[in-house]
Amino acid sequence: MTEKVPIYDNHVHLSPSGRNIDALKEFEAAGGTGITLVTLPYEEIEISDADSFLRSYNVTLSMAERAREMTGVHVNVAVGPYPVLLLPLAERFGIEKAEKIMKDGMRTAAGLVASGKADALGEIGRPHFDVPAEIKEASDRILVYGMELAAENGCPVIIHSESGSPELMKELSEMARSASLDPGMVIKHFSPPLVRDDETYGIFPSIPASRNAVREALGKGDRFMLETDYIDDNARPGAVMSITTVPKRVNALLSSGGMSSETAWKICHDTPERMFRR
């Protein structure tokens, strides 16, 4: 019997008030075998200090443990202070204290990686929209601090930022090097199909699994991962992409000859295994 090809979604959110395990069961039924479960702020927890960050991260860890118990999906976990949180924190406490709270949240996340409870810091970075200069500068300081902690712990960081471009990849690469972090351990979430060395500057792209993006990426190589950025919001079912998108896309490409099984193994098994030290 031919060994089943692994299918990995590198960016999934689950919510305590969403479909949660039912969504993951649907992913598994479609052929999915592994995910990176990425924390997001939960409406049940107001973030105001390191303790509230820990409570939020523990929600993610609890959902991951339940997923492992109730499905056969391999779950890697990324925790970290969501970049946009800096704005309400700055409005409430002022920029200086807000930056400290975000760094406390980063340090708390790194502690979970160090203890083996989490596998990456993410999604961290800066707001994906225009913000005042002081917010951007503070965000960059928080990001570099996260990269320093990732270097200490030998784990990847998953980047939330403005839309990807070679210029952004170069900037992220320089930031990583300043933090003594291998740029190859910096994963650009929701990256356009930038795959070649002259496009990525060593940063690792995680590409939304749209037909066009995947085909363009495959035309350049196989140094990327696939993601949906599934949100698990009952008010917006299927946002950003359906939980079954990556399995359906990979299986369709395998059936049509658009992707070889060797390439699928590299993208969906070898790379995540190396990246997250599974």
WOFEN-V57679 format. One record per residue. N is the residue number from 1. OMEGA is omega in whole degrees, 0 to 359 (* if undefined). BURIAL is I if it has 24 or more other ideal C-beta (glycine too) atoms within 12 Angstrom, else O. Layout:
n: (N,N)
omega: (OMEGA,OMEGA)
burial: (BURIAL,BURIAL)
This chain:
n: (1,2,3,4,5,6,7,8,9,10,11,12,13,14,15,16,17,18,19,20,21,22,23,24,25,26,27,28,29,30,31,32,33,34,35,36,37,38,39,40,41,42,43,44,45,46,47,48,49,50,51,52,53,54,55,56,57,58,59,60,61,62,63,64,65,66,67,68,69,70,71,72,73,74,75,76,77,78,79,80,81,82,83,84,85,86,87,88,89,90,91,92,93,94,95,96,97,98,99,100,101,102,103,104,105,106,107,108,109,110,111,112,113,114,115,116,117,118,119,120,121,122,123,124,125,126,127,128,129,130,131,132,133,134,135,136,137,138,139,140,141,142,143,144,145,146,147,148,149,150,151,152,153,154,155,156,157,158,159,160,161,162,163,164,165,166,167,168,169,170,171,172,173,174,175,176,177,178,179,180,181,182,183,184,185,186,187,188,189,190,191,192,193,194,195,196,197,198,199,200,201,202,203,204,205,206,207,208,209,210,211,212,213,214,215,216,217,218,219,220,221,222,223,224,225,226,227,228,229,230,231,232,233,234,235,236,237,238,239,240,241,242,243,244,245,246,247,248,249,250,251,252,253,254,255,256,257,258,259,260,261,262,263,264,265,266,267,268,269,270,271,272,273,274,275,276,277,278)
omega: (179,180,181,178,178,179,190,175,189,180,181,171,170,183,177,181,181,180,169,185,178,177,181,175,177,176,181,180,179,179,181,182,182,178,160,177,187,181,171,173,180,184,181,186,175,182,179,181,182,181,179,173,181,177,179,179,180,173,179,181,179,178,178,180,178,179,179,181,190,177,174,183,174,185,166,187,173,177,179,181,180,191,185,178,181,184,179,177,179,179,184,189,189,189,183,180,179,178,178,180,179,178,174,178,178,180,177,178,180,176,178,174,182,181,179,181,178,188,183,172,181,352,183,180,180,180,183,180,182,179,176,184,183,177,179,181,177,179,180,177,179,180,179,176,177,178,177,178,178,178,179,185,179,182,176,169,177,191,168,180,173,184,184,175,175,179,177,179,179,179,179,179,179,177,180,181,178,180,181,177,175,178,177,176,177,184,177,177,178,180,167,184,174,188,184,181,182,177,189,183,177,178,183,182,170,196,175,190,172,182,185,182,182,179,179,180,180,178,181,182,182,179,177,170,180,180,173,191,178,189,182,179,182,179,180,182,179,178,352,171,176,180,182,188,183,177,181,182,182,180,179,180,177,182,183,184,179,177,177,177,179,178,178,178,181,184,190,179,187,182,178,179,178,185,187,176,183,*)
burial: (O,O,O,O,I,I,I,I,I,I,I,I,I,I,I,I,O,I,I,I,I,O,I,I,O,I,I,I,O,I,I,I,I,I,I,I,I,I,I,I,I,I,O,O,I,O,I,I,I,I,O,I,I,I,I,I,I,I,I,I,I,I,I,I,O,O,I,O,O,O,I,O,I,I,I,I,I,I,I,I,I,I,I,I,I,I,I,O,I,I,O,O,O,O,I,O,O,I,I,I,I,I,I,I,I,I,I,I,I,I,I,I,I,O,O,O,I,I,I,I,I,I,I,I,I,I,I,I,O,O,O,O,O,O,I,I,O,I,I,I,I,I,I,I,I,I,I,I,I,I,I,O,I,O,I,I,I,I,I,I,I,I,O,I,O,I,O,I,I,I,I,I,I,O,I,I,O,O,I,O,I,O,I,I,I,I,I,I,I,I,I,I,I,I,I,O,O,O,I,I,I,I,I,I,I,I,I,I,I,I,O,O,I,I,O,O,I,I,O,O,O,I,I,I,I,I,I,I,I,I,I,I,I,O,O,O,O,O,O,I,I,I,I,I,I,I,I,I,I,I,I,O,I,I,O,O,O,O,I,O,O,O,I,I,I,I,I,I,I,O,I,I,O,O,I,I,O,O)
